[in-house]
Amino acid sequence: MTQPWRGIFVIVVTPFTEGYELDETSLRREIRFCIEAGAHGLVGPANASEFTTLSDDERRRWIEIVVSEAGHQIPVIAATTSGHALPTIALSQYAQRAGADGIMAMPPHILHPDAAGCYEYYKALSNALEIPICIQNYIAPIGTPMGPDLLARMCRDLQHVDYIKEETLPEPRQISATITASADHCKGVFGGQGGIYLPDEHRRGAAGNMPACQATDVQVAIWQKLESGDENGARKLFNQLLPLINFERLYGLAVYKEVLFRRGVIASRVCRAPGQQLDHNDRNELDAILKDIVPMFTL
């Protein structure tokens, strides 16, 4: 756990029962699936975890379950974005006490502070914690995009700001710019956006990627080939996975949960976020896409 974070740190989706309650049994099964599939770390409850639909109690319970089920096998990064620094600090301190190995947070996703406000937000967070912080630099309207110089300054000045998840566009160029600006002050810049730019990000020096977890085993296989220098092999796997990534960018959470449901990981496709359902034609298209991907699954 003391080693720098590197690799595929998957975002754990939040499974719900048919009655929209937190499905703790499926969540525990999902953690075991991610670990067995080779994930290098676990992250959440973040955007792909429907964090905005969870109560404060549910977010705390979510973190407790994931930390407990992971059992220190791989790092757990608790996502603690809230509407103001005070609740972000409170949830982050709770995650730290629960045993999380780090936290990840966006700036307040409704207030959208300016550059000075973002700096003060992460300064307060750093002063309140003893575990690493990953800044999530996410696109609007949920995110508050920050430039490379500000990100580098926070890595340099703030004791516990060690990592960045870069998801502003064009993401690969932003990763390059942030790595250049931060020099040795940042321990790693991760990509996001479902891993759609993974080979390009790796070549530019990214420490890893944080996609949702429905194809953890395939994303890990791609990363391992990139790390071993087998770019051709990595691109072959990546090109096979790409139709699913593209489909996910159309329908998001509904696809994540549909694939996990089909893989027997979660018991229900239910999403709390509105408009997250696939129709009959969508499922037919997913059937066709998965024909070339299912043989790549290891579980």
C-alpha positions in Angstrom: 0.0 0.0 0.0 3.0 2.3 0.3 3.9 1.9 -3.4 2.9 4.7 -5.8 -0.5 4.1 -7.3 -0.2 2.8 -10.9 -2.4 0.8 -13.2 -6.1 0.3 -13.6 -8.0 1.7 -10.7 -11.6 0.9 -11.4 -14.6 2.9 -10.4 -17.0 0.7 -8.5 -20.6 1.1 -9.6 -23.3 1.2 -7.0 -25.7 -1.8 -7.2 -29.3 -1.2 -6.1 -32.1 -3.6 -5.4 -35.3 -3.5 -7.4 -36.6 -1.2 -4.6 -33.7 1.2 -5.2 -32.0 0.4 -1.9 -28.2 -0.1 -1.7 -27.5 -3.8 -2.5 -24.8 -4.6 -0.1 -24.5 -8.3 -1.2 -23.9 -7.3 -4.8 -21.5 -4.6 -3.8 -19.4 -7.1 -1.9 -19.5 -9.5 -4.9 -18.5 -6.6 -7.2 -15.4 -5.9 -5.1 -14.4 -9.6 -5.2 -14.9 -9.6 -9.0 -12.7 -6.5 -9.4 -9.9 -7.9 -7.4 -10.1 -11.3 -9.1 -10.1 -9.6 -12.5 -6.8 -8.0 -11.6 -7.7 -4.4 -10.7 -4.8 -2.4 -9.2 -7.1 -0.2 -7.1 -10.7 0.6 -6.3 -12.3 4.0 -6.5 -15.7 5.4 -5.4 -18.4 6.3 -4.9 -17.7 8.6 -7.9 -19.6 9.7 -11.0 -19.9 6.2 -12.3 -21.1 5.2 -8.8 -24.1 7.6 -9.0 -22.7 9.4 -5.9 -25.1 12.3 -6.4 -28.0 10.0 -5.7 -26.6 8.6 -2.5 -27.4 9.9 1.0 -24.6 10.8 3.4 -25.2 7.6 5.3 -25.2 5.5 2.2 -21.8 7.0 1.1 -20.3 6.2 4.5 -21.7 2.7 4.4 -20.5 2.2 0.8 -17.0 3.2 1.8 -17.1 0.8 4.9 -18.2 -2.1 2.7 -15.6 -1.6 0.0 -12.7 -1.1 2.5 -13.8 -4.2 4.4 -14.3 -6.4 1.4 -11.0 -5.3 -0.2 -9.2 -6.3 3.0 -6.0 -4.4 2.1 -5.4 -6.5 -1.0 -5.4 -3.4 -3.2 -5.7 0.3 -2.5 -9.2 1.8 -1.9 -9.6 5.4 -3.0 -12.7 7.0 -1.5 -14.4 9.6 -3.7 -15.7 12.4 -1.4 -16.8 15.3 -3.6 -19.5 17.3 -1.8 -21.1 20.7 -2.2 -18.6 22.5 0.1 -15.2 22.0 1.7 -16.7 21.2 5.1 -18.7 18.1 4.1 -15.9 17.0 1.8 -13.5 17.1 4.8 -15.9 15.3 7.1 -16.5 12.5 4.6 -12.8 12.3 3.8 -11.9 12.0 7.5 -14.5 9.3 7.9 -13.0 7.4 5.0 -9.5 7.8 6.5 -10.8 6.4 9.8 -12.5 3.6 8.0 -9.2 2.5 6.4 -9.3 4.1 2.9 -5.8 4.4 1.4 -6.5 7.8 -0.2 -9.3 10.1 -1.3 -10.4 11.6 -4.6 -12.4 14.8 -4.9 -13.6 17.3 -7.5 -14.1 20.9 -6.5 -17.7 21.5 -5.2 -19.8 20.4 -8.1 -22.5 23.1 -7.7 -20.6 26.1 -6.5 -17.8 25.8 -9.1 -15.2 28.0 -7.3 -12.6 30.0 -9.3 -8.9 29.1 -9.3 -8.2 30.7 -5.9 -11.3 29.0 -4.5 -10.1 25.6 -5.8 -6.7 26.1 -4.3 -8.2 26.9 -0.9 -10.5 23.9 -1.1 -7.7 21.5 -1.6 -5.5 23.3 0.9 -8.2 22.7 3.6 -8.6 19.1 2.5 -4.8 18.5 2.7 -4.5 20.1 6.1 -7.3 17.9 7.4 -5.9 14.5 6.2 -2.9 12.2 6.5 -3.6 10.1 3.4 -3.0 10.9 -0.3 -5.4 13.1 -2.2 -6.2 12.7 -5.9 -7.6 15.8 -7.6 -10.3 14.9 -10.1 -10.1 17.4 -12.9 -13.4 16.8 -14.7 -15.3 18.4 -17.5 -18.3 20.8 -17.0 -21.1 20.9 -16.0 -20.3 18.6 -13.1 -16.6 19.3 -13.0 -14.7 22.5 -12.5 -11.9 22.4 -15.1 -8.5 23.5 -13.8 -5.4 24.3 -15.8 -2.0 22.5 -15.6 -0.3 25.3 -13.8 -2.9 25.4 -11.0 -2.8 21.6 -10.7 1.0 21.6 -10.5 1.0 24.4 -7.9 -1.3 22.3 -5.7 0.9 19.2 -6.1 3.9 21.3 -5.2 2.5 23.3 -2.3 0.0 21.0 -0.6 1.5 18.2 1.4 -1.1 15.4 0.7 -2.0 16.3 -2.9 -0.1 13.6 -4.7 -2.2 12.5 -7.7 -4.4 13.9 -10.4 -7.2 12.3 -12.4 -7.3 14.2 -15.7 -10.6 14.2 -17.6 -10.7 17.5 -19.3 -10.4 17.7 -23.1 -8.4 16.9 -25.1 -7.5 14.5 -22.3 -4.2 13.0 -23.6 -2.8 16.5 -24.3 -4.0 17.7 -20.9 -2.2 14.7 -19.3 1.0 15.7 -21.1 0.7 19.4 -20.1 0.0 18.5 -16.4 2.9 16.0 -16.2 5.2 18.7 -17.7 4.0 21.4 -15.4 4.1 19.3 -12.2 7.5 17.8 -12.9 8.5 15.7 -9.8 5.8 17.1 -7.5 3.0 14.8 -8.7 3.3 11.1 -8.0 1.0 10.2 -10.9 -1.6 11.5 -13.4 -4.4 9.1 -14.3 -6.7 9.2 -17.2 -10.5 8.7 -17.2 -13.3 8.8 -19.8 -13.7 5.0 -19.6 -10.2 4.3 -20.9 -11.0 5.5 -24.5 -7.5 7.1 -24.8 -5.6 4.5 -22.8 -2.7 3.7 -25.3 -2.1 7.4 -26.0 -2.2 8.2 -22.3 0.3 5.5 -21.5 2.7 6.7 -24.1 2.5 10.2 -22.7 3.4 9.0 -19.2 0.1 8.5 -17.5 0.2 6.4 -14.3 -2.9 4.6 -15.2 -6.6 5.0 -15.9 -9.8 5.0 -13.8 -12.6 3.4 -15.9 -15.8 1.9 -14.6 -15.4 -1.8 -13.7 -17.6 -3.8 -16.0 -14.6 -4.9 -18.2 -11.9 -4.8 -15.5 -10.1 -7.9 -16.8 -9.8 -6.6 -20.3 -8.6 -3.1 -19.2 -6.0 -4.8 -17.0 -4.8 -7.0 -19.9 -4.4 -3.9 -22.1 -2.5 -2.1 -19.4 -0.2 -5.1 -18.7 0.7 -5.3 -22.4 1.4 -1.6 -22.5 3.6 -1.9 -19.4 5.6 -4.8 -21.0 6.2 -2.8 -24.2 3.8 -4.9 -26.3 2.0 -1.9 -27.9 0.8 -4.0 -30.9 -0.7 -6.6 -28.6 -2.2 -3.9 -26.4 -3.8 -2.1 -29.4 -5.3 -5.4 -30.7 -7.1 -5.9 -27.4 -8.0 -2.2 -27.2 -9.5 -2.2 -30.7 -11.6 -5.2 -29.7 -12.9 -3.4 -26.6 -13.4 0.0 -28.3 -16.9 -0.7 -29.6 -18.1 -1.4 -26.1 -16.4 1.8 -24.8 -18.1 3.8 -27.6 -21.4 2.3 -26.7 -20.9 3.1 -23.0 -20.3 6.8 -24.0 -23.8 6.8 -25.5 -25.7 5.2 -22.6 -23.2 5.3 -19.6 -24.5 3.7 -16.4 -27.1 1.6 -18.1 -24.3 -0.2 -20.0 -22.0 -0.6 -17.0 -24.8 -2.3 -15.1 -26.1 -4.3 -18.0 -22.7 -5.9 -18.5 -22.1 -6.5 -14.8 -25.6 -8.0 -14.6 -24.9 -10.3 -17.5 -21.6 -11.3 -15.9 -23.4 -12.4 -12.8 -21.7 -9.7 -10.6 -24.8 -7.6 -9.6 -28.3 -8.8 -9.1 -30.2 -5.9 -10.7 -29.7 -3.4 -13.6 -31.5 -0.7 -11.6 -30.1 2.9 -11.7 -31.2 5.7 -9.5 -30.0 8.3 -12.0 -32.9 9.2 -14.4 -33.0 8.0 -18.0 -30.6 5.2 -17.5 -32.3 2.3 -19.2 -31.6 0.3 -22.4 -34.4 -0.5 -24.7 -34.8 -3.7 -26.8 -32.8 -2.4 -29.7 -30.0 -1.2 -27.4 -29.7 -4.6 -25.9 -29.6 -6.2 -29.4 -26.7 -3.9 -30.3 -25.0 -4.8 -27.1 -25.4 -8.5 -27.9 -23.5 -7.9 -31.1 -20.8 -5.9 -29.5 -20.2 -8.4 -26.7 -19.8 -11.4 -29.2 -16.2 -10.2 -29.8 -15.5 -9.2 -26.2 -16.8 -12.1 -24.1 -13.9 -14.4 -25.2 -11.6 -11.8 -23.6 -13.3 -12.0 -20.2 -11.4 -14.1 -17.7 -14.2 -14.5 -15.1 
